[in-house]
Amino acid sequence: MRSREDRHYSTTWESRIRILWDFVEGIFSHFGSVVAAMRIEWSWCWAVRKLKNRLLELIAAISIN
């Protein structure tokens, strides 16, 4: 049985952002495997990783505020 704090935490913005980020990471990991299978240049993959890092920074900034 979940405690009152656990129920409260599951409704906070932070937990929603974490769920969203898990979804985004899943998309990026799937996309990365597709890119590797297609043997596209790694510089393009680097740009995707950089975008992922920017999104992570944005989510961190939102969760701090």
C-alpha positions in Angstrom: 0.0 0.0 0.0 1.3 3.4 -0.9 1.8 6.1 1.7 0.3 9.6 1.5 3.6 11.1 0.5 4.0 8.6 -2.4 0.5 9.4 -3.7 1.3 13.1 -3.5 4.7 12.6 -5.2 3.0 10.7 -8.1 0.9 13.8 -8.9 3.7 16.4 -8.8 5.2 18.1 -11.8 8.6 16.5 -11.1 7.2 13.0 -11.5 5.3 14.0 -14.7 8.5 15.4 -16.1 10.4 12.2 -15.2 7.8 10.1 -17.0 8.0 12.4 -20.0 11.8 12.2 -20.0 11.7 8.4 -19.8 9.5 8.5 -22.9 11.8 10.9 -24.7 14.8 8.7 -23.8 13.0 5.7 -25.2 12.4 7.5 -28.5 16.1 8.6 -28.6 17.4 5.1 -27.9 15.1 3.6 -30.5 16.1 6.3 -33.0 19.8 5.7 -32.2 19.5 2.0 -33.0 17.8 2.8 -36.3 20.5 5.3 -37.1 23.2 2.7 -36.3 21.4 0.1 -38.5 21.3 2.6 -41.4 25.0 3.6 -40.9 24.4 7.3 -41.0 27.4 9.5 -40.2 28.2 9.7 -36.5 28.4 13.5 -36.6 24.6 13.5 -37.2 24.2 11.2 -34.2 26.3 13.6 -32.1 23.9 16.4 -33.0 21.0 14.3 -31.8 22.8 13.6 -28.5 23.5 17.3 -28.1 19.8 18.0 -28.6 19.0 15.4 -25.9 21.4 17.1 -23.5 19.8 20.5 -24.2 16.3 19.0 -23.5 17.7 17.5 -20.3 19.0 21.0 -19.2 15.6 22.5 -20.0 13.8 20.0 -18.0 16.2 20.4 -15.1 15.7 24.2 -15.2 11.9 23.8 -15.3 11.9 21.4 -12.3 14.1 23.8 -10.3 11.7 26.6 -10.8 
